Amino acid sequence: MSPAGSAYPLGFRILAGLAGWIVPWILRAWFWTCRVTVLRPEIERSLRRRSPVIGALWHQYFLFYADYFRRRNYVILTSRSRDGELVVRVLRNLGYRSVRGSSSRGGAEAMHELIVRGRNKDTLVFLADGPRGPARQAKMGAVAAARHTGLPIVPVGAYALCAGRLRSWDRTALPRPFSRIILSFGAPIRVPPDVTPEGMESWRRRIEEAILACEREAEAYGRFVSRST
């Protein structure tokens, strides 16, 4: 149980426990039917060798990412809200570790813990436009973590040829069973440790554009495949 878990009502804790057990199985069955094409697979191979990095990606394809990168012991930042508690239970059973905090609650403590874990050679994952958006606009968290840990940031983008969308702020993608998903990795980006506060903003924009570029590349490849079949 997460440190804050016992603070929730018993009914919610039971619900969270059930969700944490059932949802990973649903995701596994769902995405097992999908075909995944990886662009720049050499970058992913470096991740599989457990070379520590900071992954930066959008919320939009979080369900797919959660399943695809399962069992790699990555550390991910989640909020201290009730929704965050549900996410933590699911992620734990998918093989992730969580640090709780956000810009509105416990952000400084969470960032300190992430930096410590990054320095201890853990791979960190940032949903770069979260937790409340705006969608596809990067926050400063990944840049700050990279500056203090020396770990490179790897941008990630995805595109599903057939997918529905939730009416959420991030337009969460729901790839249809048996659809094809394109996954794109960008070249690692290193933030210098001596970057000034003014310079942080330019690096934030660079990371944002890199994730968007991965997303555009995945979509372009997906549309090309769709026209060719």
C-alpha positions as CSV (number, residue, x, y, z in Angstrom):
1,M,0.0,0.0,0.0
2,S,1.2,3.5,-0.8
3,P,2.1,5.7,2.2
4,A,-1.2,7.7,1.9
5,G,-3.3,4.6,1.2
6,S,-4.6,4.1,4.7
7,A,-6.0,7.7,4.8
8,Y,-8.7,6.7,2.4
9,P,-12.1,5.2,3.4
10,L,-12.3,1.4,3.5
11,G,-14.7,1.3,0.6
12,F,-12.3,3.2,-1.6
13,R,-9.4,1.1,-0.5
14,I,-11.3,-2.1,-1.5
15,L,-12.2,-0.6,-4.8
16,A,-8.6,0.5,-5.4
17,G,-7.3,-2.9,-4.5
18,L,-9.7,-4.6,-7.0
19,A,-8.8,-2.1,-9.7
20,G,-5.1,-2.7,-9.1
21,W,-5.5,-6.4,-9.6
22,I,-8.1,-6.4,-12.5
23,V,-6.9,-3.5,-14.7
24,P,-3.4,-4.9,-15.4
25,W,-5.0,-8.1,-16.7
26,I,-7.4,-6.1,-18.9
27,L,-4.6,-4.1,-20.3
28,R,-2.5,-7.2,-21.0
29,A,-5.3,-8.9,-22.8
30,W,-6.3,-5.8,-24.7
31,F,-2.8,-4.8,-26.0
32,W,-1.8,-8.4,-26.6
33,T,-4.0,-8.3,-29.6
34,C,-2.3,-5.2,-31.1
35,R,0.7,-5.1,-33.4
36,V,3.4,-2.7,-32.4
37,T,6.0,-1.3,-34.8
38,V,8.9,0.4,-33.1
39,L,10.8,3.2,-34.9
40,R,14.5,3.6,-33.9
41,P,14.5,0.3,-32.1
42,E,18.2,0.8,-31.2
43,I,17.1,3.4,-28.6
44,E,14.7,0.9,-27.1
45,R,17.4,-1.8,-27.0
46,S,19.5,0.6,-24.9
47,L,16.6,0.9,-22.5
48,R,16.2,-2.8,-22.3
49,R,19.9,-3.0,-21.2
50,R,18.7,-0.9,-18.3
51,S,20.9,2.1,-19.1
52,P,19.1,4.7,-16.9
53,V,17.3,7.5,-18.6
54,I,14.4,9.9,-18.1
55,G,11.4,9.0,-20.3
56,A,9.2,11.9,-21.4
57,L,5.8,11.2,-23.0
58,W,2.3,12.5,-23.2
59,H,-0.7,11.4,-21.2
60,Q,-2.7,10.6,-24.4
61,Y,-1.3,7.1,-24.8
62,F,-0.7,6.4,-21.2
63,L,-2.7,3.1,-21.1
64,F,-0.6,1.7,-24.0
65,Y,2.6,2.9,-22.5
66,A,1.7,1.4,-19.1
67,D,1.3,-2.0,-20.6
68,Y,4.2,-1.8,-23.1
69,F,6.9,-0.8,-20.6
70,R,5.6,-3.1,-17.8
71,R,8.0,-5.2,-15.6
72,R,10.9,-2.9,-16.1
73,N,10.9,-1.4,-12.6
74,Y,10.7,2.2,-13.9
75,V,9.9,5.0,-11.4
76,I,7.0,7.2,-12.3
77,L,5.6,10.4,-10.7
78,T,1.9,10.1,-9.7
79,S,-0.4,12.6,-7.9
80,R,-1.5,12.4,-4.3
81,S,-5.2,12.5,-5.4
82,R,-7.7,9.6,-5.2
83,D,-7.2,9.1,-8.9
84,G,-3.5,9.0,-8.3
85,E,-4.0,6.2,-5.7
86,L,-5.9,4.1,-8.2
87,V,-3.1,4.6,-10.7
88,V,-0.5,3.6,-8.2
89,R,-2.3,0.3,-7.4
90,V,-2.4,-0.5,-11.1
91,L,1.1,0.5,-11.9
92,R,2.5,-1.5,-8.9
93,N,1.0,-4.7,-10.4
94,L,2.4,-3.8,-13.8
95,G,5.9,-3.7,-12.3
96,Y,6.4,0.1,-11.7
97,R,7.5,2.0,-8.7
98,S,5.8,5.3,-7.9
99,V,6.7,8.6,-6.3
100,R,3.7,10.6,-5.1
101,G,3.4,14.3,-5.6
102,S,2.4,17.1,-8.0
103,S,2.8,20.8,-8.5
104,S,-0.2,21.4,-6.1
105,R,0.7,18.8,-3.5
106,G,4.1,17.5,-2.4
107,G,5.9,18.6,-5.5
108,A,9.2,19.6,-3.9
109,E,9.4,16.4,-1.9
110,A,8.5,14.2,-4.9
111,M,11.1,15.9,-7.1
112,H,13.8,15.4,-4.4
113,E,13.0,11.7,-4.2
114,L,13.0,11.4,-8.0
115,I,16.4,13.1,-8.2
116,V,17.8,10.7,-5.5
117,R,16.4,7.7,-7.4
118,G,17.8,9.0,-10.7
119,R,21.3,9.4,-9.1
120,N,20.9,5.8,-7.9
121,K,20.6,4.7,-11.6
122,D,16.8,4.2,-11.7
123,T,15.0,5.1,-15.0
124,L,12.4,7.8,-14.4
125,V,9.2,8.4,-16.3
126,F,7.4,11.7,-16.7
127,L,4.0,12.2,-18.2
128,A,5.3,15.5,-19.4
129,D,2.0,17.4,-19.8
130,G,0.4,16.4,-16.5
131,P,-1.2,16.0,-14.2
132,R,-3.9,18.5,-15.5
133,G,-2.5,19.7,-18.8
134,P,-2.8,21.6,-21.1
135,A,-2.4,18.5,-23.3
136,R,0.8,18.1,-25.2
137,Q,2.5,21.1,-23.4
138,A,5.5,20.0,-21.5
139,K,6.0,20.9,-17.8
140,M,9.4,21.6,-16.3
141,G,9.7,18.4,-14.2
142,A,11.7,16.3,-16.7
143,V,14.1,19.1,-17.4
144,A,14.7,19.7,-13.7
145,A,15.3,16.0,-13.1
146,A,17.7,15.8,-16.0
147,R,19.7,18.8,-14.8
148,H,20.2,17.4,-11.3
149,T,20.8,13.7,-12.2
150,G,22.8,13.9,-15.4
151,L,20.4,11.4,-17.0
152,P,19.5,11.9,-20.7
153,I,15.9,12.5,-21.6
154,V,14.4,10.2,-24.1
155,P,11.2,11.5,-25.9
156,V,8.6,9.0,-26.8
157,G,5.6,9.3,-29.1
158,A,2.9,6.9,-30.3
159,Y,0.1,6.6,-32.8
160,A,-2.7,4.0,-33.2
161,L,-4.1,3.5,-36.7
162,C,-7.6,2.8,-35.2
163,A,-8.4,4.4,-31.8
164,G,-11.3,6.0,-29.9
165,R,-10.9,9.0,-27.6
166,L,-12.1,9.8,-24.2
167,R,-13.6,13.2,-23.5
168,S,-10.9,14.0,-21.0
169,W,-8.5,16.9,-21.0
170,D,-5.8,14.7,-22.7
171,R,-8.1,13.0,-25.1
172,T,-6.9,9.6,-23.9
173,A,-6.5,7.2,-26.8
174,L,-8.2,3.8,-26.7
175,P,-6.6,1.7,-29.5
176,R,-9.0,-0.8,-30.8
177,P,-8.2,-4.5,-30.3
178,F,-6.2,-5.9,-33.2
179,S,-5.2,-2.5,-34.3
180,R,-1.6,-1.4,-35.2
181,I,0.3,0.9,-32.9
182,I,3.4,2.8,-34.0
183,L,5.9,3.7,-31.2
184,S,8.7,6.3,-31.9
185,F,11.7,7.0,-29.8
186,G,13.7,10.2,-30.1
187,A,17.4,10.7,-29.7
188,P,18.5,11.2,-26.1
189,I,18.8,14.8,-24.9
190,R,21.2,15.9,-22.2
191,V,20.4,19.0,-20.1
192,P,23.7,20.6,-18.8
193,P,24.0,20.8,-15.0
194,D,24.9,24.5,-15.1
195,V,21.9,25.7,-17.1
196,T,20.5,29.0,-15.8
197,P,16.8,29.4,-14.7
198,E,16.3,31.4,-17.8
199,G,17.8,28.6,-19.9
200,M,15.5,26.0,-18.3
201,E,12.6,27.3,-20.4
202,S,14.4,26.8,-23.7
203,W,15.2,23.2,-22.7
204,R,11.5,22.7,-21.7
205,R,10.5,23.9,-25.2
206,R,13.1,21.6,-26.7
207,I,11.8,18.6,-24.9
208,E,8.2,19.5,-25.8
209,E,9.1,19.8,-29.5
210,A,11.0,16.5,-29.3
211,I,8.0,14.6,-28.0
212,L,5.8,16.3,-30.6
213,A,8.3,15.3,-33.3
214,C,8.1,11.6,-32.2
215,E,4.4,11.8,-32.2
216,R,4.3,13.3,-35.7
217,E,6.8,10.7,-37.0
218,A,4.7,7.8,-35.5
219,E,1.5,9.3,-37.1
220,A,3.2,9.8,-40.5
221,Y,4.5,6.2,-40.5
222,G,1.1,4.9,-39.4
223,R,-0.7,6.7,-42.2
224,F,1.8,5.5,-44.8
225,V,1.3,1.9,-43.6
226,S,-2.5,2.4,-43.7
227,R,-2.3,3.6,-47.3
228,S,0.0,0.8,-48.3
229,T,-2.3,-2.0,-47.1
